[in-house]
Amino acid sequence: MRRFGALVFLCMAGSAAFAKDSLKITAIDVEGGFATLYVTPQGHSLLIDTGWPNSAERIAAAVKAVGLARIDYLLVTHYHVDHVGGAVELMSLVPVGTVIDHGPNREALAPNANPKFLAMAPATLYPKYLEAIGKRPHRVMRPGETLSIDGLKITAVDSDGEVLKAPLGKGEPGAGCAAATTNDNLGGEENPRSLGVLMTWGRARILSMGDTTWNVENSLACPRDLIGPVDLLFADNHGTENANSPTLLNTVEPRVVVFNNGAAKGAAAQSIATVQASPRIKGIWQLHFSEQHPDVNAPQANIVNLSGRQDDRHPLRIAVDRDGGLELTNPRTGATTRY
C-alpha cells in the first residue's frame, strides 16, 4: 500500500500554525448519506445535501455546534433519499436562506413500485421538497454558473447531466483518455443529473459532485481536463463502483479524498484502489469503516467511525487554508493531520 506523508499531532482546540481565516468544513455522519457544512470566517454557510429523512436533527445539531443560527445556502445535488431526505424537516428546524439545485426531478417511478420504495422515490420526495422551499429564494444552477460566499467561490461543473463547456484550468488533455472505459450502471437517473461543484478558497480547490457517475466523470476529463487539479475531493456516489473512474481521478489528481460512506455502503474496494493509485494522493479518509471488505480500508487513524461498537456519529472536521493547506481532525482520536 502507498505510504501517505503527513504530519499528525493532537488537536488542542485547533492548530496555532493554521490561519485564522481558514474555511471550516464539517462532513456530518448521516450513516452513508451526504451532508457537508461549509463555514467562512465571517460566519456565512453552505450546506451540501441533507442526508436521510432521520438526519435533520443531527444536521441542526452540527450547525449549532459551529456557532451558527441559520444556513445561508442549501445546495441539494439530486433527489435521492440519502441526499434530500432530511430537507423538509431541516427547513422547519433551522432558518434556511437560498436553496440551490439542478432543476426538476428526472427519475420516473419504477413500474409496480412497492409502497416502501414509493415513499422514498425521488418522484415522491421532490414535490414535498419544493413545497418546503416555499417563498425562499430558489436557484437552478447550470454548468459554468458561479456563486460567491465571502471568499468562497463555487462553480457548477456538472448539472442535470450537462458539463462545463469551457475548462476552469488550462484545458490540457485528460489522463488516459484513449484507454477510458464506460460504466452504464447509473443507480437511478438522478445520479448522473447531480449538481457538482468546484469550490475555491484562495489557492485551495475542493471538488464535490454528489452522486455523479462514471461516464459523466469521464466527460469532465476527456478529451480535455475541464476542472484542473484539486486539493480535496469528496468521492462521488460515496465511493461506489459506478463512480470515481481512474480517468477522472488521474486527471484531477486530488491530494486528499474523503469517502462519505456507511458501514455497508460506499468506499468500494475498487474505488479505494483507484484513489491509492492516483498521482498526488497523500491521504484517504472514511466516515465509516467498511465492513464489506475489512482488509481494504483507509488507515484506521483516518476512519472517523469504526465498526464493532456503537456508532458515535463523529463528524469529520476539515480546515482549509487559503494557501491550499488542509487540516483533517478525527474526533474519535482527537488527532489532526495536516497536508
C-alpha positions in Angstrom: 0.0 0.0 0.0 1.2 3.5 -0.8 2.6 5.4 2.2 0.9 8.7 2.9 3.1 11.5 4.1 1.6 14.0 6.6 2.3 15.5 10.0 0.0 14.1 12.7 -0.5 15.8 16.1 -3.1 16.0 18.8 -5.8 18.6 18.2 -5.8 21.1 21.1 -8.7 23.4 20.1 -7.2 23.7 16.6 -3.7 24.3 15.3 -1.9 27.5 16.1 0.0 27.1 12.9 -3.1 27.2 10.8 -4.5 30.5 9.6 -7.4 32.0 11.5 -9.2 32.8 8.2 -9.5 29.2 7.2 -12.6 27.7 5.6 -14.2 25.2 8.1 -15.9 22.1 6.7 -17.9 19.6 8.7 -18.6 16.3 7.0 -21.6 15.2 9.1 -22.1 11.5 9.7 -25.5 10.7 8.3 -24.9 7.0 8.0 -24.0 6.7 4.4 -25.9 9.7 3.1 -24.4 13.1 2.4 -24.5 16.3 4.4 -21.5 18.6 4.4 -21.4 22.1 6.0 -19.0 24.9 4.9 -18.5 27.9 7.1 -16.5 31.0 6.2 -14.5 33.1 8.8 -17.3 35.7 8.5 -19.8 33.0 9.7 -21.7 32.5 6.4 -22.6 29.0 5.4 -23.3 26.5 2.7 -24.8 23.1 3.4 -24.5 20.5 0.6 -27.3 17.9 0.9 -29.4 16.8 3.9 -28.9 13.1 4.3 -31.7 10.6 5.1 -35.2 11.6 6.5 -33.9 11.0 10.0 -30.9 13.2 9.5 -32.4 16.7 10.1 -31.8 16.8 13.9 -28.3 15.6 13.5 -27.6 18.3 10.9 -29.2 21.0 13.1 -27.0 20.0 16.0 -23.9 20.3 13.8 -25.0 23.8 12.7 -25.4 24.8 16.3 -22.1 23.2 17.3 -20.2 25.6 15.0 -22.0 28.6 16.4 -24.5 29.2 13.6 -28.1 30.0 13.9 -29.0 29.6 10.2 -27.9 28.1 6.9 -27.4 30.8 4.3 -27.3 28.4 1.3 -28.6 24.9 0.9 -27.4 23.1 -2.2 -29.2 19.8 -3.0 -27.2 17.8 -5.5 -30.1 15.5 -6.5 -33.3 13.9 -5.2 -32.3 10.5 -3.9 -33.5 9.9 -0.4 -30.0 9.9 1.2 -29.3 13.4 -0.2 -32.6 15.2 0.0 -34.4 13.1 2.6 -33.8 15.5 5.6 -34.5 18.7 3.7 -38.2 19.1 4.6 -37.7 18.7 8.3 -34.4 20.6 8.3 -36.1 23.7 6.8 -38.5 23.6 9.7 -35.8 23.3 12.4 -33.2 25.8 11.1 -33.7 29.0 9.1 -32.5 28.5 5.6 -31.8 31.2 3.0 -31.3 30.4 -0.7 -31.9 26.8 -2.0 -29.9 25.6 -5.0 -30.4 22.5 -7.1 -30.2 21.1 -10.7 -33.8 21.7 -11.6 -36.7 19.2 -11.8 -36.5 15.6 -10.8 -35.7 13.4 -13.8 -36.2 9.9 -12.3 -39.6 8.3 -13.0 -41.2 5.8 -10.7 -40.3 2.2 -11.4 -43.3 0.2 -12.7 -45.2 -1.6 -9.9 -43.1 0.0 -7.2 -43.9 -1.3 -3.7 -45.2 1.1 -1.1 -41.9 1.4 0.8 -39.9 2.2 -2.4 -42.7 4.6 -3.5 -42.4 6.6 -0.2 -38.7 7.1 -0.7 -38.7 7.6 -4.5 -37.5 11.0 -6.0 -40.8 11.4 -7.7 -42.4 11.4 -4.2 -39.8 13.4 -2.4 -39.4 16.2 -5.0 -42.8 17.8 -4.6 -42.5 17.8 -0.8 -39.1 19.4 -1.2 -40.5 22.1 -3.4 -43.3 22.8 -1.0 -40.9 23.1 1.9 -38.8 25.7 -0.1 -41.9 27.9 -0.1 -41.0 31.6 -0.6 -37.3 31.1 0.0 -35.1 32.2 -2.9 -34.6 29.1 -5.2 -31.9 28.9 -7.8 -31.3 26.3 -10.5 -27.5 26.2 -11.2 -26.1 25.3 -14.6 -22.6 24.3 -15.5 -20.3 27.3 -15.5 -22.5 29.4 -13.3 -21.0 30.7 -10.1 -21.9 31.7 -6.5 -19.7 33.6 -4.1 -19.9 33.4 -0.3 -17.4 35.8 1.1 -14.1 34.5 -0.3 -15.5 31.1 -1.3 -16.2 30.8 -5.0 -18.5 28.0 -6.1 -18.7 27.0 -9.8 -21.0 24.3 -11.1 -19.1 21.8 -13.1 -22.0 19.4 -14.0 -25.7 19.7 -13.5 -28.7 17.8 -14.9 -26.4 15.6 -17.0 -24.6 18.5 -18.7 -21.0 19.5 -18.1 -18.8 22.6 -18.5 -18.3 23.9 -22.0 -15.0 25.6 -21.2 -12.2 24.5 -18.9 -11.7 26.1 -15.5 -8.0 25.4 -15.8 -5.5 25.1 -18.6 -7.7 22.6 -20.5 -4.9 20.2 -21.1 -5.6 16.6 -22.4 -7.1 14.4 -19.7 -5.2 11.4 -18.3 -5.6 8.1 -20.1 -8.5 9.2 -22.3 -7.6 6.7 -25.1 -8.0 3.8 -22.6 -11.0 5.2 -20.7 -13.8 2.7 -20.1 -17.6 3.2 -19.8 -19.9 2.2 -16.9 -23.6 2.3 -17.7 -24.7 1.4 -14.1 -26.4 4.6 -13.0 -28.1 3.5 -9.8 -31.0 5.7 -10.8 -31.4 8.5 -13.4 -31.0 11.2 -10.7 -27.3 10.2 -10.0 -25.8 11.4 -13.3 -28.1 14.5 -13.0 -26.3 15.6 -9.8 -25.2 19.2 -9.4 -21.4 19.0 -8.9 -19.3 22.0 -7.8 -15.7 23.1 -7.7 -15.1 25.4 -4.7 -12.0 27.6 -4.5 -10.7 29.3 -1.3 -7.7 31.2 -2.2 -5.4 28.7 -3.9 -7.3 25.7 -2.4 -9.6 23.8 -4.7 -12.3 21.5 -3.5 -14.4 19.2 -5.7 -17.8 17.8 -4.6 -20.1 16.3 -7.2 -22.8 14.4 -5.3 -23.5 11.1 -7.0 -22.1 11.9 -10.4 -21.4 8.7 -12.2 -18.6 7.3 -14.2 -19.5 8.4 -17.8 -20.2 12.0 -16.7 -16.9 12.0 -14.8 -15.1 11.0 -17.9 -16.7 13.7 -19.9 -15.2 16.2 -17.5 -11.8 14.7 -18.1 -11.8 13.8 -21.8 -10.7 14.9 -24.3 -9.8 18.0 -22.2 -9.5 18.4 -18.5 -12.4 20.8 -17.7 -11.7 21.0 -13.9 -7.9 21.1 -13.3 -6.1 19.7 -10.2 -7.8 19.7 -6.9 -6.6 19.6 -3.3 -9.7 17.9 -1.7 -12.2 15.6 -3.3 -15.3 14.2 -1.8 -15.6 10.8 -3.6 -18.5 10.6 -6.0 -21.5 8.5 -5.1 -20.0 7.7 -1.6 -17.2 5.8 -3.4 -19.4 3.1 -5.1 -18.1 1.1 -8.1 -20.2 3.1 -10.7 -18.2 6.3 -10.0 -14.6 7.5 -9.2 -13.3 6.5 -12.6 -9.5 6.2 -13.0 -9.7 8.7 -15.8 -11.2 11.4 -13.6 -9.0 10.6 -10.5 -5.8 10.6 -12.6 -6.8 13.9 -14.3 -7.9 16.0 -11.3 -5.1 14.4 -9.1 -6.6 15.1 -5.6 -4.2 15.3 -2.6 -6.8 14.1 -0.1 -10.0 12.1 -0.8 -12.9 11.8 1.7 -15.4 8.9 1.4 -18.8 9.8 2.9 -19.6 6.2 3.3 -21.6 3.9 5.6 -20.5 0.7 7.2 -22.2 -1.3 4.4 -22.3 1.4 1.7 -19.7 3.1 -0.4 -15.9 3.1 -0.1 -15.8 0.1 -2.5 -12.5 -1.7 -2.7 -12.2 -0.8 -6.4 -12.7 2.9 -5.6 -10.2 2.8 -2.7 -7.6 1.2 -5.0 -8.2 3.8 -7.7 -7.6 6.6 -5.2 -4.5 4.9 -3.8 -3.1 4.8 -7.4 -3.8 8.4 -8.2 -0.7 10.6 -8.9 -0.7 13.1 -6.0 -2.7 11.3 -3.3 -1.5 12.0 0.3 -4.4 11.0 2.4 -7.6 8.8 2.2 -10.3 9.3 4.8 -13.6 7.5 5.5 -16.6 8.4 7.7 -17.1 4.7 8.5 -15.0 1.5 8.4 -16.3 -0.5 5.5 -17.4 -3.9 6.8 -17.8 -5.2 3.2 -14.1 -5.6 2.8 -12.3 -5.3 6.1 -8.9 -5.7 4.6 -9.3 -2.7 2.2 -9.9 0.5 4.1 -8.2 3.8 4.8 -5.6 3.7 7.7 -7.5 3.3 10.9 -6.4 6.7 12.1 -8.3 8.2 9.1 -11.6 6.4 9.8 -13.9 8.5 11.8 -16.4 5.9 13.0 -15.3 2.3 13.5 -17.4 -0.8 13.2 -17.7 -3.3 16.1 -19.0 -0.7 18.5 -21.9 1.7 18.9 -21.8 4.3 16.3 -20.6 7.5 18.0 -21.8 9.6 15.0 -18.5 11.5 14.8 -18.2 14.1 12.0 -15.0 14.7 10.1 -13.7 18.3 10.7 -11.7 19.9 8.0 -9.9 23.3 7.9 -8.8 24.7 4.5 -6.1 27.4 4.3 -6.1 29.9 1.5 -2.6 28.7 0.6 -4.0 25.2 -0.1 -3.1 23.6 3.2 -5.6 21.1 4.7 -6.1 20.0 8.3 -8.4 17.0 8.9 -9.4 16.3 12.5 -10.8 12.9 13.7 -12.9 13.5 16.8 -12.7 9.8 17.6 -9.0 10.0 18.3 -8.6 13.7 18.9 -5.8 13.8 16.3 -5.3 16.3 13.5 -3.4 15.6 10.3 -2.1 18.3 8.1 -1.4 18.1 4.4 
